[in-house]
Amino acid sequence: MEPEQIMPLLSILFTAAIAENVVLYYFLGTCPLISISSDLKASFQMGVAVSLVMLITVAANHVVFYGLLRPLALEFLQLLFFILIIAAVTQLLEEFLDRFFPAVYGAFGIFLPLIAVNCAILGVSMFAVLKEYNLMASLAYAAGSGAGWTLVICLMASIRRRIDMANISPYLGKTGITMIIAAIIAMAFSGLSEIFSREIF
């Protein structure tokens, strides 16, 4: 692949991971951010699982949309098809890991079934279609979105481990402090995206 073809893909990946992070920019996938991000190991496992499912489903949804729905003028059914594909991929991944990699399946535990209802996965598939990305660009977008989601939830878990030892006001609570931390991380990501976009892209 030529360098002039790689740079746009890197730009899409960076934008999806930092500048337009699926959690901090679009507020998708915030439920696991609040509920799971108290444990770093669980957060990382969830991030890896979400990233893998996101990559597979974005590719599958791209093929279904441009190979089936658009030629038949059935674009209005994309939401239904995308949800079915996400549920099917999650189920197949769960069965595959349970059969061939039981240790990995045991490590993921309850997190695998929860992936099917993570709105970040559906959102990334729909945004890839709305942005009219080709397959390679869609995969770069999915990889960046998955990496960004994992990064945020792991950062949140690391910070919350320290905050658990602090004296938090009962009026604020764990949910309130989590949202404040997310806002600060969002500002940091916004600043990083400005710096790197000027220097690199």
C-alpha positions as CSV (number, residue, x, y, z in Angstrom):
1,M,0.0,0.0,0.0
2,E,1.3,3.4,-1.0
3,P,2.1,6.1,1.6
4,E,-0.5,8.4,0.2
5,Q,-3.1,5.6,0.8
6,I,-1.9,4.9,4.3
7,M,-2.0,8.5,5.6
8,P,-5.8,9.0,5.2
9,L,-6.4,5.7,7.0
10,L,-4.1,6.8,9.9
11,S,-6.0,10.1,10.0
12,I,-9.3,8.2,10.3
13,L,-7.9,5.9,12.9
14,F,-6.5,8.8,15.0
15,T,-9.7,10.9,14.6
16,A,-11.9,7.9,15.8
17,A,-9.6,7.1,18.7
18,I,-8.9,10.7,20.0
19,A,-10.6,13.6,18.3
20,E,-14.1,12.0,17.9
21,N,-13.8,9.3,20.6
22,V,-17.0,7.3,20.6
23,V,-17.5,7.7,24.4
24,L,-16.4,11.3,24.9
25,Y,-17.6,12.8,21.6
26,Y,-20.7,10.9,20.8
27,F,-21.6,9.6,24.4
28,L,-22.0,6.1,23.2
29,G,-21.1,3.1,25.4
30,T,-21.3,5.1,28.6
31,C,-23.1,2.4,30.6
32,P,-20.0,0.1,30.9
33,L,-17.9,3.2,31.5
34,I,-19.9,3.9,34.7
35,S,-20.5,0.3,35.8
36,I,-17.4,-1.6,34.9
37,S,-14.6,1.0,35.1
38,S,-14.0,0.4,38.8
39,D,-11.8,-2.6,37.9
40,L,-8.8,-2.1,35.6
41,K,-8.5,-5.8,34.6
42,A,-12.2,-6.1,33.8
43,S,-12.2,-2.8,31.9
44,F,-9.3,-4.0,29.7
45,Q,-11.0,-7.3,29.0
46,M,-14.2,-5.6,28.1
47,G,-12.3,-3.1,25.9
48,V,-10.6,-6.0,24.0
49,A,-13.9,-7.8,23.5
50,V,-15.7,-4.7,22.4
51,S,-12.9,-3.8,20.0
52,L,-12.9,-7.3,18.4
53,V,-16.6,-7.4,18.0
54,M,-16.6,-3.8,16.7
55,L,-14.0,-4.7,14.0
56,I,-15.9,-7.8,12.8
57,T,-19.4,-6.2,12.8
58,V,-18.3,-3.1,11.0
59,A,-16.8,-5.2,8.2
60,A,-19.9,-7.4,8.1
61,N,-22.3,-4.5,8.2
62,H,-20.4,-2.7,5.4
63,V,-20.7,-5.8,3.2
64,V,-24.4,-6.3,3.9
65,F,-25.2,-2.6,3.4
66,Y,-23.3,-2.1,0.2
67,G,-23.7,-5.6,-1.2
68,L,-27.4,-6.2,-0.3
69,L,-29.4,-3.3,1.1
70,R,-28.3,-0.5,-1.2
71,P,-28.6,-2.5,-4.5
72,L,-32.1,-3.6,-3.5
73,A,-33.0,-0.1,-2.2
74,L,-33.6,-1.4,1.3
75,E,-31.5,1.1,3.2
76,F,-34.3,1.7,5.6
77,L,-33.7,-1.8,7.0
78,Q,-30.1,-1.1,8.0
79,L,-30.8,-0.6,11.7
80,L,-32.6,-4.0,11.9
81,F,-29.8,-5.8,9.9
82,F,-27.0,-4.1,11.9
83,I,-28.6,-5.2,15.3
84,L,-29.0,-8.8,14.1
85,I,-25.4,-9.0,12.8
86,I,-24.1,-7.6,16.1
87,A,-26.1,-10.1,18.1
88,A,-25.1,-13.0,15.8
89,V,-21.3,-12.1,15.9
90,T,-21.4,-11.7,19.7
91,Q,-23.1,-15.1,20.0
92,L,-20.7,-16.8,17.6
93,L,-17.7,-15.3,19.4
94,E,-19.0,-16.5,22.7
95,E,-19.5,-20.0,21.4
96,F,-16.1,-20.0,19.7
97,L,-14.3,-18.9,22.8
98,D,-16.2,-21.3,25.0
99,R,-15.3,-24.3,22.7
100,F,-11.7,-23.6,21.7
101,F,-10.4,-21.1,24.4
102,P,-12.2,-21.8,27.6
103,A,-9.6,-19.9,29.7
104,V,-10.2,-16.8,27.6
105,Y,-14.0,-17.4,27.8
106,G,-13.8,-17.7,31.6
107,A,-11.7,-14.5,31.8
108,F,-14.4,-12.5,29.9
109,G,-17.2,-14.0,32.0
110,I,-20.4,-12.0,31.9
111,F,-18.9,-9.3,29.7
112,L,-19.3,-11.2,26.4
113,P,-23.2,-11.2,26.4
114,L,-23.2,-7.6,27.5
115,I,-21.3,-6.6,24.3
116,A,-24.5,-7.2,22.2
117,V,-26.2,-4.3,23.9
118,N,-23.3,-1.9,23.8
119,C,-24.6,1.0,21.7
120,A,-21.0,2.1,20.7
121,I,-20.8,-0.9,18.4
122,L,-24.0,-0.1,16.6
123,G,-23.1,3.6,16.5
124,V,-19.7,2.9,14.9
125,S,-21.3,0.8,12.2
126,M,-23.9,3.4,11.4
127,F,-21.3,6.3,11.4
128,A,-19.1,4.3,9.0
129,V,-22.0,4.1,6.6
130,L,-23.1,7.8,7.1
131,K,-19.5,8.9,6.4
132,E,-19.5,6.7,3.2
133,Y,-16.2,5.0,4.0
134,N,-15.0,2.2,1.9
135,L,-14.1,-1.2,3.5
136,M,-10.5,-0.3,4.4
137,A,-11.6,3.1,5.8
138,S,-14.4,1.5,7.8
139,L,-12.0,-1.0,9.3
140,A,-9.6,1.8,10.3
141,Y,-12.6,3.7,11.8
142,A,-13.6,0.6,13.7
143,A,-10.1,-0.1,15.0
144,G,-9.7,3.5,16.1
145,S,-13.0,3.6,17.8
146,G,-12.3,0.3,19.6
147,A,-8.9,1.5,20.7
148,G,-10.3,4.8,21.9
149,W,-13.1,3.2,23.8
150,T,-10.6,0.8,25.5
151,L,-8.3,3.6,26.3
152,V,-11.0,5.7,28.0
153,I,-12.4,2.9,30.0
154,C,-8.9,1.8,31.2
155,L,-8.0,5.4,32.0
156,M,-11.2,5.8,34.0
157,A,-10.6,2.5,35.9
158,S,-7.0,3.7,36.8
159,I,-8.2,7.0,38.1
160,R,-11.2,5.5,40.0
161,R,-8.8,3.2,41.8
162,R,-7.2,6.3,43.4
163,I,-10.5,8.0,44.0
164,D,-11.8,5.1,45.9
165,M,-9.3,6.0,48.6
166,A,-10.5,9.6,48.6
167,N,-13.3,11.1,50.6
168,I,-16.0,11.8,48.0
169,S,-19.1,13.8,49.0
170,P,-22.2,11.5,49.3
171,Y,-24.1,14.1,47.3
172,L,-21.8,13.6,44.4
173,G,-21.5,9.8,44.6
174,K,-19.5,7.4,42.3
175,T,-21.6,8.2,39.3
176,G,-21.2,11.9,39.6
177,I,-17.4,11.7,40.1
178,T,-17.2,9.3,37.1
179,M,-18.9,11.8,34.9
180,I,-16.7,14.7,36.1
181,I,-13.6,12.5,35.4
182,A,-15.0,11.7,31.9
183,A,-15.4,15.5,31.2
184,I,-11.8,16.2,32.2
185,I,-10.6,13.3,30.0
186,A,-12.7,14.6,27.1
187,M,-11.0,18.1,27.5
188,A,-7.6,16.4,27.5
189,F,-8.4,14.4,24.4
190,S,-9.7,17.5,22.6
191,G,-6.4,19.3,23.4
192,L,-4.3,16.3,22.2
193,S,-6.3,16.1,19.0
194,E,-5.6,19.8,18.3
195,I,-1.8,19.4,18.9
196,F,-1.4,16.3,16.9
197,S,-3.6,17.3,14.0
198,R,-1.5,20.4,13.4
199,E,1.8,18.5,13.7
200,I,1.0,15.3,11.8
201,F,-2.1,15.8,9.6
